[in-house]
Amino acid sequence: MAILYIKNLFLRSYIGFSEHELGKLQDIVINITIDFKSEKAECTDNPDDTLNYKILKHEIIKLVEVGRFKLIEALARQILNMIMSYAIVSEATVEIDKPHALRFADSVSISLTHKKDE
């Protein structure tokens, strides 16, 4: 097993439900941890045998930038579902920070984890 980390993916999305948030792109920061089966790639050294994090990043960007969300929980769930659709992924955690969501706080964040039954 291997653990892949995607740290501080800075994106913008339409997210929120308050009047001052509607129709306005907002900054979000995404951190992802993915446990996946890496044994085959470790032996073959073949990129086709592992999790392609560049493709995954582009899928996440498309989801975030095209979508409109009221809650960071809903966005985190959609990203987590996308990651878990990969057969070699056994567990993943998605954390989304929404900077400046609360006055006097750096950010508000939510973290969701899903583990496949073996």
C-alpha positions as CSV (number, residue, x, y, z in Angstrom):
1,M,0.0,0.0,0.0
2,A,1.0,3.6,-0.7
3,I,-0.3,6.9,0.5
4,L,-0.6,9.7,-1.9
5,Y,-1.0,13.3,-0.6
6,I,-2.2,16.2,-2.7
7,K,-1.5,19.3,-0.6
8,N,-3.0,22.8,-0.8
9,L,-4.7,22.6,-4.1
10,F,-5.9,26.2,-4.5
11,L,-9.1,26.6,-6.6
12,R,-12.1,28.8,-6.9
13,S,-15.7,27.7,-7.0
14,Y,-19.2,29.0,-6.6
15,I,-19.9,27.8,-3.1
16,G,-22.2,29.1,-0.4
17,F,-25.8,30.0,0.2
18,S,-25.7,33.4,1.9
19,E,-26.8,36.3,-0.2
20,H,-23.3,37.9,-0.2
21,E,-21.8,34.5,-1.5
22,L,-24.3,33.8,-4.4
23,G,-22.9,34.3,-7.9
24,K,-19.4,35.0,-6.6
25,L,-16.3,32.8,-7.1
26,Q,-14.7,32.0,-3.7
27,D,-11.3,30.6,-2.8
28,I,-11.1,27.0,-1.5
29,V,-8.1,24.9,-0.5
30,I,-8.2,21.1,-0.9
31,N,-6.1,18.6,0.8
32,I,-6.4,14.9,-0.1
33,T,-4.9,11.7,1.3
34,I,-5.3,8.5,-0.8
35,D,-4.4,5.0,0.3
36,F,-4.0,2.8,-2.8
37,K,-2.6,-0.5,-3.9
38,S,0.9,0.2,-5.3
39,E,2.5,-3.2,-5.4
40,K,2.1,-3.8,-9.1
41,A,3.6,-0.3,-10.0
42,E,6.4,-0.9,-7.5
43,C,7.4,-4.0,-9.5
44,T,6.8,-2.9,-13.0
45,D,7.8,0.8,-12.8
46,N,4.9,1.3,-15.3
47,P,2.8,4.6,-15.0
48,D,-0.2,2.7,-16.2
49,D,-0.1,0.5,-13.0
50,T,-0.5,3.3,-10.6
51,L,-2.8,6.2,-9.7
52,N,-2.2,9.1,-12.1
53,Y,-2.4,12.1,-9.8
54,K,-2.1,14.5,-12.7
55,I,-5.3,13.1,-14.3
56,L,-7.0,13.1,-10.9
57,K,-6.0,16.7,-10.3
58,H,-7.6,17.7,-13.6
59,E,-10.8,15.8,-12.8
60,I,-11.0,17.6,-9.4
61,I,-10.4,21.0,-11.0
62,K,-13.2,20.4,-13.6
63,L,-15.6,19.3,-10.9
64,V,-14.8,22.3,-8.6
65,E,-14.8,24.9,-11.3
66,V,-17.9,23.8,-13.2
67,G,-20.0,22.9,-10.2
68,R,-22.1,25.1,-7.9
69,F,-22.4,24.1,-4.3
70,K,-24.2,25.4,-1.2
71,L,-22.1,23.4,1.2
72,I,-18.4,22.4,1.4
73,E,-19.7,19.1,2.7
74,A,-21.4,18.4,-0.7
75,L,-18.3,19.3,-2.6
76,A,-16.1,17.2,-0.4
77,R,-18.4,14.2,-0.9
78,Q,-18.4,14.6,-4.7
79,I,-14.6,14.7,-4.8
80,L,-14.4,11.7,-2.4
81,N,-16.8,9.7,-4.6
82,M,-14.7,10.5,-7.6
83,I,-11.5,9.3,-5.9
84,M,-13.1,6.2,-4.5
85,S,-14.3,5.2,-8.1
86,Y,-10.7,4.1,-8.8
87,A,-10.3,0.4,-8.3
88,I,-6.8,0.6,-6.7
89,V,-8.0,3.1,-4.1
90,S,-8.8,1.6,-0.7
91,E,-9.3,4.7,1.4
92,A,-9.3,8.4,0.9
93,T,-9.8,11.6,2.9
94,V,-10.7,14.9,1.5
95,E,-10.4,18.2,3.4
96,I,-11.8,21.4,2.1
97,D,-10.9,24.8,3.6
98,K,-12.9,27.9,2.9
99,P,-10.7,30.8,3.8
100,H,-12.2,33.9,5.4
101,A,-15.6,32.2,5.8
102,L,-15.7,33.4,9.4
103,R,-14.6,36.7,10.7
104,F,-11.5,36.4,13.0
105,A,-10.7,32.9,11.6
106,D,-8.3,31.8,8.9
107,S,-10.8,29.4,7.5
108,V,-13.5,26.9,8.0
109,S,-12.9,23.3,6.9
110,I,-14.6,20.0,6.6
111,S,-13.0,16.6,6.3
112,L,-14.6,13.4,5.0
113,T,-13.1,9.9,4.9
114,H,-14.3,6.8,3.1
115,K,-12.8,3.3,3.3
116,K,-13.8,0.4,0.9
117,D,-14.8,-2.8,2.5
118,E,-12.2,-5.4,1.7
